[in-house]
């Protein structure tokens, strides 16, 4: 028994009272935690209007596009070899993005032996984009938190923002916050990527600018200025905008055969320009499919053609794909009605 100033209580009564207090405290903590979680989720979806514009980035992007436009005026005077060369270099850089940093390093949709890893990194460097860790982190966050404030290029904020505007301002706080939750251990522990990141600036200057500009001049005596503007600026800006169009156009204009509940869409034009990355509704449903598409064949998915080629050499293996039954089941249950059994030629039943 316990003696108090007000009287005497038993140990059982005391335990019961303490138990009630604990229950009340626990329920209060749960309510506060739930309220905090709900507030956090709500905050991640609220519009954020205080993003600081990075004027140096704005100036750089505007000047870069101005130089590319100037390059259009040099096309009539460029030698045909230079134009063909610029197109090939653009394709090499594009494959480095689609087959390399995207399908391999970000999504691990297949396995690659060291020679292919090095080749993919070299091709990606030709595209002249960010370091591999930066690109992979942003894209993994994009998939995990698509169309929220944690998405670096949130398409719900409009075409311009998702295309290029996101590079002109500070990231939304949610992007940085959620980015820290993404597992990047496979990237940070990769010795090949560590080497590439260490010498990234030098490699980018060499493979994206110096060699593409120098080769036309040295190989077929192209005018240096023409080479700078056509094989340099015009080709580079073209590559950038094709990549950006996957973030913008392929999240806004198109149909949704696989999942009508999400924003990414199927866009034929983007697929042609980006070597097969425009089948975006499919890709966001099955991001681990090495083809990033169900339809289209090699004509509309050049990246898959090259990956199959390297698989034939034994450099790529364990190529992941979902079963036809799974794709059909998802499309029938969640699609917009435009899906039909395909012979891999790129056809859709667009009439619902």
MOBEL-V151835 format. One line per field, one symbol per residue. phi: phi as a letter, one per 20 degrees, with the letter a starting at -180 (. if undefined). psi: psi as a letter, one per 40 degrees, with the letter a starting at -180 (. if undefined). burial: 1 if it has 24 or more other C-alpha atoms within 12 Angstrom, else 0. A space follows every 10 residues. Layout:
phi=???
psi=???
burial=???
This chain:
phi=.decfeqdce ffffffffff ffffffffff ffffffffff ffffdffddd fffefffgff fffgffffff fffegfefff ffffffffff ffffffffee fefefeeleb dcfggfgfff fffffffmef fggffffgff fgffcgmcfe egcgffeoff ffebgfedbf fggfffffff eefdffefee ffffffffdf ffffffeecf ffefgffeec lffgfffgee fefffffggf fffffffdgf dcdqdcfdbf edegcecfff fffemoeeee ffffecfeff elaedomffd bfgfgfffff fffnedblfe beffffffff fffcfeneeb gdemdoecef ef
psi=ihhideahii dddddddddd dddddddddd dddddddddd dddeeiihee hhhgdddddd dddddddddd ddeeddeiid dddddddddd dddddddddc dcdcddefei ihiddddddd dddddddfai iddddddddd ddddfhfiee hdfheeeidd ddddddeeii iiddddddde ehheddddeh ddddddddfd dddddddddd dddddddddf fihddddddd ecdddddddd dddddddcde edhaigddhe eidiihhddd dddefeeegd dddedgeehd dfididadde gddddddddd ddeediifhh iiiddddddd dddeieeeii hiffeeiige h.
burial=0000000000 0000000000 0000000000 0000000000 0001100000 0000000000 1001101100 1101100110 0110111011 1111111111 1111111111 1100011111 1111111111 1111111111 1111111111 1111111000 1111111111 1111100110 0101001000 0110011001 0011001111 1111111000 0111111111 1111111111 1111111111 1111111111 0111111111 1111111111 1111111111 1111111101 1111111101 0000110011 1100001101 1000110111 0000010100 00
